[in-house]
Amino acid sequence: MREEMKRLDEKSKCGLIRAIRNRNEILERDDSIMYQNILTGAVLLTCAVTDLKNRKIYKTVIAGYFVLALLGHAVGHTAGIMSLVSGLLPGAFCFLVSWISRQGLGYGDSALVVGCGLSLGLQPCMMILFVAFFLSGLCAAGLLVTRRAGRKKEIPFVPFLLLGAIVYWGMAAGAQL
């Protein structure tokens, strides 16, 4: 009986140690995810302002975004190579759309989507992109119906990416409640 009690006591200690280690790993991963979300929000906000004002997305901002996103993953140990590669798929799709449409969707917008996929991963990036396409389509349809713009009117896309990110973060926060 005493031996069984000792074995159970040792198992519970091992289980407690394992639970503490898992909790610490989860907290580290959550910190890294929070860093990636803050980084993405700051970049999207900066690029949305410049896209609205100048119709430009600066390459230096995007390059810095790529570097900081990769550093965040390296330090936080949050993503494997397959996760990083799969996160690039939405951006590759956008580059294809940019090429086919002769920059109907600009290359800067596509590079920013690559950065979002690199920073946040495949699923969040797909959600953000879906919401951005949906909202920009609604805006374009509204402009066409009210005859405030023609079919050739260029609409900045980054503000819609920012709105898509805000919708995603709101849904993610609601799911955790």
C-alpha positions as a printed NumPy array, in Angstrom:
array([[  0.   ,   0.   ,   0.   ],
       [  2.787,   2.421,   0.886],
       [  4.604,   1.614,  -2.345],
       [  1.489,   2.407,  -4.336],
       [  1.156,   5.725,  -2.485],
       [  4.783,   6.567,  -3.262],
       [  4.289,   5.706,  -6.942],
       [  1.158,   7.845,  -7.133],
       [  2.965,  10.67 ,  -5.351],
       [  5.854,  10.479,  -7.855],
       [  3.43 ,  10.383, -10.787],
       [  1.565,  13.418,  -9.513],
       [  4.851,  15.313,  -9.057],
       [  5.884,  14.416, -12.613],
       [  2.459,  15.44 , -13.861],
       [  2.683,  18.754, -12.02 ],
       [  6.144,  19.461, -13.429],
       [  4.921,  18.558, -16.924],
       [  1.894,  20.849, -16.524],
       [  4.094,  23.752, -15.401],
       [  6.42 ,  23.252, -18.383],
       [  3.457,  23.102, -20.785],
       [  1.993,  26.253, -19.229],
       [  5.294,  28.102, -19.671],
       [  5.521,  26.98 , -23.309],
       [  1.953,  28.154, -23.923],
       [  2.691,  31.534, -22.323],
       [  5.837,  31.955, -24.438],
       [  3.865,  31.053, -27.558],
       [  1.089,  33.504, -26.58 ],
       [  3.687,  36.27 , -26.104],
       [  5.105,  35.58 , -29.549],
       [  1.632,  35.572, -31.116],
       [  0.861,  38.854, -29.374],
       [  4.129,  40.306, -30.736],
       [  3.221,  39.196, -34.271],
       [ -0.277,  40.699, -33.952],
       [  1.057,  44.039, -32.676],
       [  3.704,  44.092, -35.413],
       [  1.098,  43.336, -38.078],
       [ -1.284,  45.981, -36.738],
       [  1.431,  48.65 , -36.684],
       [  2.58 ,  47.839, -40.224],
       [ -0.964,  47.695, -41.608],
       [ -1.857,  51.007, -39.959],
       [  1.3  ,  52.684, -41.296],
       [  0.789,  51.303, -44.796],
       [ -2.936,  52.143, -44.784],
       [ -2.16 ,  55.795, -44.077],
       [  0.481,  55.999, -46.813],
       [ -1.75 ,  54.079, -49.24 ],
       [ -4.618,  56.497, -48.633],
       [ -2.429,  59.614, -48.826],
       [  0.13 ,  58.754, -51.52 ],
       [ -1.152,  55.531, -53.109],
       [  2.191,  54.005, -52.152],
       [  3.396,  51.194, -49.95 ],
       [  7.046,  51.672, -49.119],
       [  9.404,  48.769, -49.753],
       [ 11.479,  49.621, -46.684],
       [  8.43 ,  49.163, -44.429],
       [  7.64 ,  45.8  , -46.031],
       [ 11.279,  44.646, -45.836],
       [ 11.427,  45.633, -42.162],
       [  8.149,  43.774, -41.601],
       [  9.59 ,  40.599, -43.133],
       [ 12.732,  40.798, -40.989],
       [ 10.864,  41.504, -37.74 ],
       [  8.303,  38.756, -38.432],
       [ 11.057,  36.202, -39.047],
       [ 12.939,  37.337, -35.933],
       [  9.747,  37.062, -33.894],
       [  9.284,  33.473, -35.037],
       [ 12.937,  32.619, -34.43 ],
       [ 12.925,  34.019, -30.905],
       [  9.468,  32.689, -30.005],
       [  9.958,  29.267, -31.601],
       [  6.346,  29.437, -32.744],
       [  6.455,  28.165, -36.294],
       [  8.058,  25.323, -38.136],
       [  9.285,  25.649, -41.691],
       [  6.048,  24.202, -43.126],
       [  3.986,  26.728, -41.2  ],
       [  6.09 ,  29.582, -42.544],
       [  5.933,  28.265, -46.112],
       [  2.175,  27.699, -45.988],
       [  1.74 ,  31.253, -44.701],
       [  3.244,  32.502, -47.967],
       [  0.483,  30.938, -50.099],
       [ -2.071,  33.795, -49.821],
       [  0.635,  36.255, -50.831],
       [  1.633,  34.084, -53.78 ],
       [ -2.021,  34.039, -54.853],
       [ -2.15 ,  37.84 , -54.611],
       [  1.036,  38.179, -56.681],
       [ -0.595,  35.977, -59.319],
       [ -3.701,  38.204, -59.28 ],
       [ -1.444,  41.279, -59.532],
       [  0.368,  39.852, -62.525],
       [ -2.788,  38.689, -64.315],
       [ -4.659,  41.943, -63.669],
       [ -1.645,  44.098, -64.619],
       [ -1.503,  45.481, -61.089],
       [ -5.237,  45.861, -60.55 ],
       [ -4.119,  44.671, -57.14 ],
       [ -0.724,  46.316, -56.701],
       [  2.509,  44.466, -56.057],
       [  2.913,  46.405, -52.809],
       [ -0.447,  45.094, -51.608],
       [  0.624,  41.575, -52.54 ],
       [  3.948,  41.955, -50.718],
       [  2.062,  43.12 , -47.646],
       [ -0.136,  40.002, -47.801],
       [  3.059,  37.901, -47.987],
       [  4.206,  39.658, -44.815],
       [  0.878,  38.976, -43.092],
       [  1.117,  35.304, -43.994],
       [  4.704,  35.166, -42.806],
       [  3.855,  36.898, -39.549],
       [  0.463,  35.42 , -38.663],
       [  0.298,  32.153, -40.591],
       [ -2.019,  30.69 , -43.202],
       [ -5.423,  30.689, -41.464],
       [ -5.348,  34.229, -40.044],
       [ -3.999,  35.581, -43.329],
       [ -6.72 ,  33.823, -45.325],
       [ -9.399,  35.233, -43.022],
       [ -7.957,  38.75 , -43.255],
       [ -7.696,  38.475, -47.034],
       [-11.258,  37.169, -47.391],
       [-12.684,  40.019, -45.304],
       [-10.537,  42.567, -47.172],
       [-11.695,  41.333, -50.591],
       [-15.313,  41.252, -49.416],
       [-15.251,  44.778, -47.953],
       [-13.362,  46.272, -50.903],
       [-15.883,  44.621, -53.242],
       [-18.757,  46.151, -51.28 ],
       [-17.064,  49.547, -51.428],
       [-16.443,  49.255, -55.19 ],
       [-20.036,  48.149, -55.786],
       [-21.312,  51.08 , -53.735],
       [-19.172,  53.52 , -55.711],
       [-20.368,  52.048, -59.012],
       [-24.059,  52.047, -58.041],
       [-23.936,  55.647, -56.823],
       [-21.912,  56.597, -59.931],
       [-19.231,  58.206, -57.797],
       [-16.571,  56.2  , -59.636],
       [-16.129,  54.235, -62.83 ],
       [-14.744,  50.746, -63.379],
       [-11.189,  52.059, -63.778],
       [-11.154,  53.897, -60.436],
       [ -8.326,  52.716, -58.189],
       [ -9.245,  52.015, -54.583],
       [ -6.52 ,  51.681, -51.926],
       [ -6.535,  48.075, -50.69 ],
       [ -4.441,  48.272, -47.503],
       [ -7.179,  49.978, -45.441],
       [ -9.36 ,  46.957, -46.207],
       [ -6.548,  44.654, -45.086],
       [ -6.427,  46.618, -41.831],
       [-10.202,  46.264, -41.423],
       [ -9.884,  42.54 , -42.158],
       [ -7.238,  42.237, -39.448],
       [ -9.444,  44.087, -36.968],
       [-12.349,  41.758, -37.773],
       [-10.067,  38.724, -37.369],
       [ -8.716,  39.923, -34.017],
       [-12.248,  40.642, -32.819],
       [-13.364,  37.152, -33.773],
       [-10.29 ,  35.598, -32.154],
       [-10.908,  37.543, -28.946],
       [-14.574,  36.508, -28.953],
       [-13.628,  32.862, -29.42 ],
       [-11.428,  32.97 , -26.309],
       [-14.24 ,  34.233, -24.084]])
